[in-house]
Amino acid sequence: MDYIQITLDIWPKQPWTEIITQELAGIDFDSFTEEDKLLQAYVSAENFNEKRFNALIEEYKSKDIKIAVKQDLIPSQNWNAVWESDYDPVTVDKSLLIRAPFHSEDKSFELSIEIQPQMSFGTGHHQTTYLLSKHLLAVEFKNKKVLDVGTGTGVLGIIASKLGAEKVFGTDIEEGAVENAIENCERNSTQNFTIIKGDIDLVPNEKYDIVIANINKNVLKRHMEEYAKLTKEDGLLFLSGFFETDISELSAHAALYKFETIETFTKETWAVIKLLKTK
């Protein structure tokens, strides 16, 4: 899918960079970086509402905040080529190695996952995937049924399978991601991971012991009722794909559906929430 990259030069930087980032997340921007003191925000071309974006920027300019805006179109690209040229393997302590086919195997790690990203998200380099990978290692997966929503490369579902899950079911709305995740299952000899193209409404109506959703705040909130229906009592829900400033909002929203926040984890402003489904 094509993406819009918006580069913003904001002055004063603080607190306005963080505030405007949160505002952009509220209008479907789903990832952000800061480089050379510039904020770069990304939104899929199909979700970009230029009128809403311009109105937001003008609102802040009216408060005597200086904002310079540059807009670029990023065509859909082969993330495999990007990863191969730019990235090293991802290591999580000495327990997990996430590597590409062109990286050397290292048998000193307890678990080694081979991922070819192609057009999909989820190599372990992003803070949210790294956090989830790290903290899933401490979860008991043996004989558990797992749901991986927005599976991307399939890396999290593959980790769950390798850690003993009885079966894993994954979804993604991108056809390329589904194809990529299936290929990565084959690379890792993962045979109990079923992946379909579609949203949460296509997930079979059964109960899962562990649900993993690494998407973005707005989608997570929209899906929460379905997560509640699909998670067993005393089951776990892992949410990620949002900023640590969103933790309170998401925890409160999840509580409406009988999810109790157990722990939160953060890395470079990104966050994961671990929740328990109560009776």
C-alpha positions as CSV (number, residue, x, y, z in Angstrom):
1,M,0.0,0.0,0.0
2,D,1.2,3.6,-0.7
3,Y,1.9,5.8,2.2
4,I,1.9,9.6,2.8
5,Q,5.0,10.9,4.6
6,I,4.4,14.3,6.4
7,T,7.6,16.0,7.6
8,L,6.9,18.7,10.2
9,D,9.3,21.3,11.5
10,I,7.6,22.5,14.7
11,W,8.7,25.4,16.9
12,P,8.8,25.4,19.8
13,K,9.6,21.7,19.8
14,Q,8.2,20.9,23.2
15,P,5.6,20.3,24.2
16,W,4.1,20.7,20.8
17,T,5.8,17.9,18.9
18,E,4.4,15.3,21.3
19,I,1.0,17.0,21.4
20,I,0.7,17.2,17.6
21,T,1.9,13.6,17.3
22,Q,-1.0,12.5,19.5
23,E,-3.4,14.6,17.4
24,L,-2.1,12.9,14.2
25,A,-2.6,9.5,15.7
26,G,-6.2,10.4,16.2
27,I,-6.7,11.0,12.4
28,D,-5.2,7.6,11.3
29,F,-1.5,8.4,11.2
30,D,0.0,5.1,12.4
31,S,3.8,5.6,12.7
32,F,6.2,8.4,13.6
33,T,9.9,9.1,13.7
34,E,12.1,12.0,14.6
35,E,15.1,12.8,12.6
36,D,17.3,16.0,12.6
37,K,14.7,17.5,15.0
38,L,12.0,17.0,12.4
39,L,8.8,15.0,13.1
40,Q,8.0,12.5,10.3
41,A,4.4,11.1,10.4
42,Y,3.1,8.3,8.2
43,V,-0.4,7.4,7.1
44,S,-1.7,5.1,4.4
45,A,-2.8,6.9,1.3
46,E,-6.3,5.5,1.5
47,N,-6.7,6.8,5.1
48,F,-5.2,10.2,4.5
49,N,-7.8,12.9,4.9
50,E,-6.1,16.1,3.7
51,K,-8.9,18.4,4.8
52,R,-8.8,17.1,8.4
53,F,-5.0,17.3,8.4
54,N,-4.9,20.9,7.1
55,A,-7.5,21.9,9.6
56,L,-5.5,20.5,12.5
57,I,-2.3,22.2,11.4
58,E,-4.1,25.5,11.0
59,E,-5.6,25.2,14.4
60,Y,-2.1,25.0,16.0
61,K,-0.7,27.7,13.8
62,S,-3.4,30.0,15.2
63,K,-1.8,29.5,18.6
64,D,1.4,31.2,17.4
65,I,3.1,27.8,16.9
66,K,5.4,27.8,13.8
67,I,4.9,24.7,11.6
68,A,6.5,24.0,8.3
69,V,5.0,21.1,6.4
70,K,6.4,18.9,3.6
71,Q,4.3,16.1,2.1
72,D,5.7,13.1,0.1
73,L,4.2,10.0,-1.4
74,I,6.0,6.8,-0.6
75,P,5.0,4.1,-3.1
76,S,4.5,0.6,-1.8
77,Q,7.9,-0.9,-1.6
78,N,9.6,-4.2,-1.0
79,W,10.6,-4.2,2.6
80,N,12.8,-7.2,2.1
81,A,15.1,-5.0,0.0
82,V,15.0,-2.2,2.5
83,W,15.8,-4.6,5.4
84,E,18.6,-6.3,3.6
85,S,20.3,-3.0,2.8
86,D,19.8,-1.3,6.2
87,Y,19.4,-3.7,9.1
88,D,21.2,-6.2,11.3
89,P,19.5,-9.2,13.0
90,V,17.4,-8.4,16.1
91,T,18.5,-10.0,19.3
92,V,16.4,-10.1,22.5
93,D,18.8,-10.7,25.3
94,K,20.4,-14.1,24.6
95,S,17.0,-15.8,24.2
96,L,15.8,-14.8,20.8
97,L,17.4,-14.1,17.4
98,I,15.2,-12.7,14.6
99,R,17.2,-12.8,11.4
100,A,16.7,-12.7,7.7
101,P,17.8,-15.5,5.3
102,F,20.9,-13.6,4.4
103,H,22.0,-13.4,8.1
104,S,24.2,-16.2,9.6
105,E,22.6,-18.6,12.0
106,D,23.8,-18.3,15.7
107,K,23.1,-21.4,17.7
108,S,23.9,-19.7,21.0
109,F,20.3,-18.4,21.1
110,E,17.6,-20.4,22.7
111,L,15.2,-19.5,19.8
112,S,16.0,-18.4,16.3
113,I,13.3,-17.1,13.9
114,E,14.0,-16.5,10.2
115,I,11.9,-13.7,8.8
116,Q,11.8,-12.4,5.2
117,P,9.7,-9.2,5.5
118,Q,8.9,-8.5,1.8
119,M,5.9,-6.1,2.0
120,S,5.0,-6.7,5.6
121,F,5.5,-5.1,9.0
122,G,7.3,-7.0,11.8
123,T,11.0,-7.6,11.7
124,G,11.6,-6.9,15.4
125,H,13.3,-3.6,14.7
126,H,10.3,-1.5,15.6
127,Q,9.9,-0.9,19.3
128,T,6.4,-2.5,19.5
129,T,7.5,-5.7,17.8
130,Y,10.6,-5.9,19.9
131,L,8.7,-5.3,23.1
132,L,6.1,-8.0,22.3
133,S,8.8,-10.4,21.3
134,K,10.7,-9.9,24.5
135,H,7.7,-10.2,26.8
136,L,6.1,-13.1,25.0
137,L,9.2,-15.1,25.9
138,A,8.0,-15.0,29.6
139,V,4.5,-16.4,28.8
140,E,3.4,-20.0,29.1
141,F,2.2,-21.0,25.6
142,K,2.2,-24.8,26.0
143,N,-1.1,-26.2,24.8
144,K,-2.6,-22.7,24.4
145,K,-4.7,-21.4,21.6
146,V,-3.4,-18.0,20.3
147,L,-4.9,-15.3,18.1
148,D,-2.5,-12.9,16.3
149,V,-4.4,-9.9,14.9
150,G,-2.6,-7.9,12.3
151,T,0.0,-10.5,12.0
152,G,2.3,-8.8,9.4
153,T,5.3,-11.0,8.8
154,G,3.8,-13.6,11.2
155,V,6.8,-13.2,13.6
156,L,4.8,-13.0,16.8
157,G,2.6,-16.0,15.9
158,I,5.7,-18.0,14.9
159,I,7.3,-17.2,18.3
160,A,4.1,-18.4,20.0
161,S,4.1,-21.6,18.1
162,K,7.8,-22.2,18.8
163,L,7.1,-21.7,22.5
164,G,4.6,-24.5,22.5
165,A,1.2,-23.1,21.4
166,E,-1.3,-25.8,20.4
167,K,-2.5,-23.7,17.5
168,V,-2.2,-20.1,16.3
169,F,-4.7,-18.2,14.1
170,G,-3.6,-15.0,12.4
171,T,-5.3,-12.3,10.4
172,D,-4.1,-9.3,8.3
173,I,-6.0,-7.0,6.0
174,E,-3.1,-6.9,3.5
175,E,-2.9,-9.7,1.0
176,G,0.8,-9.3,0.7
177,A,1.2,-9.7,4.4
178,V,-0.8,-12.9,4.5
179,E,1.3,-14.4,1.7
180,N,4.5,-13.3,3.4
181,A,3.4,-14.7,6.8
182,I,2.6,-18.0,5.2
183,E,6.0,-18.1,3.6
184,N,7.7,-17.3,6.9
185,C,5.8,-20.2,8.6
186,E,7.2,-22.5,5.9
187,R,10.7,-21.1,6.6
188,N,10.4,-21.9,10.3
189,S,8.6,-25.2,9.8
190,T,5.6,-23.8,11.7
191,Q,2.7,-26.0,10.8
192,N,0.0,-25.1,13.4
193,F,-0.3,-21.4,12.3
194,T,-3.4,-20.6,10.1
195,I,-3.5,-17.2,8.5
196,I,-6.3,-15.5,6.6
197,K,-6.8,-12.2,4.8
198,G,-9.4,-10.1,6.6
199,D,-10.3,-8.2,9.8
200,I,-11.3,-9.3,13.2
201,D,-14.9,-10.2,12.0
202,L,-13.5,-13.1,10.1
203,V,-11.9,-14.8,13.1
204,P,-13.7,-18.1,14.0
205,N,-16.0,-17.7,16.9
206,E,-14.1,-19.6,19.5
207,K,-12.2,-18.8,22.7
208,Y,-8.4,-18.1,22.7
209,D,-6.1,-18.3,25.7
210,I,-3.9,-15.5,24.4
211,V,-4.7,-12.7,22.0
212,I,-2.0,-10.5,20.5
213,A,-2.8,-7.3,18.7
214,N,-0.1,-4.9,17.4
215,I,-2.0,-2.4,15.3
216,N,-2.7,1.2,16.4
217,K,-4.8,2.9,19.1
218,N,-7.9,3.6,17.1
219,V,-8.2,0.1,15.7
220,L,-7.5,-1.5,19.1
221,K,-10.3,0.5,20.6
222,R,-12.6,-0.4,17.7
223,H,-11.8,-4.1,18.1
224,M,-12.0,-4.3,21.9
225,E,-15.5,-5.8,22.0
226,E,-14.4,-8.6,19.7
227,Y,-11.2,-9.2,21.7
228,A,-13.5,-9.6,24.8
229,K,-15.7,-12.2,22.9
230,L,-12.7,-14.1,21.7
231,T,-10.5,-14.2,24.9
232,K,-11.2,-16.9,27.5
233,E,-11.8,-16.0,31.1
234,D,-8.4,-15.7,32.7
235,G,-6.9,-15.4,29.2
236,L,-4.3,-12.8,28.3
237,L,-4.6,-9.9,25.9
238,F,-1.4,-8.1,24.6
239,L,-2.0,-4.7,23.0
240,S,0.6,-2.7,21.2
241,G,1.2,-0.2,18.4
242,F,0.6,3.0,20.4
243,F,2.5,5.5,22.5
244,E,3.0,5.3,26.3
245,T,0.9,8.4,26.6
246,D,-2.1,6.3,25.4
247,I,-1.7,3.6,28.1
248,S,-4.3,5.1,30.5
249,E,-6.8,5.7,27.7
250,L,-6.5,2.1,26.4
251,S,-6.5,0.5,29.8
252,A,-9.6,2.4,30.8
253,H,-11.3,1.4,27.5
254,A,-10.3,-2.3,27.9
255,A,-11.7,-2.2,31.5
256,L,-15.1,-1.6,30.1
257,Y,-14.9,-5.1,28.5
258,K,-13.6,-6.8,31.7
259,F,-9.9,-6.6,30.9
260,E,-7.6,-5.9,33.9
261,T,-4.3,-4.3,33.2
262,I,-1.5,-6.4,34.7
263,E,1.7,-4.8,33.4
264,T,2.8,-2.2,30.9
265,F,6.1,-2.1,29.1
266,T,7.7,0.8,27.2
267,K,10.6,1.5,24.8
268,E,11.4,4.9,23.3
269,T,7.9,6.3,23.9
270,W,6.1,3.1,22.5
271,A,4.2,0.8,24.7
272,V,2.7,-2.7,25.3
273,I,-0.1,-3.5,27.7
274,K,-0.6,-7.0,29.2
275,L,-4.2,-7.5,30.3
276,L,-6.1,-10.3,32.0
277,K,-9.7,-11.2,31.0
278,T,-11.7,-11.3,34.2
279,K,-15.1,-12.9,35.0
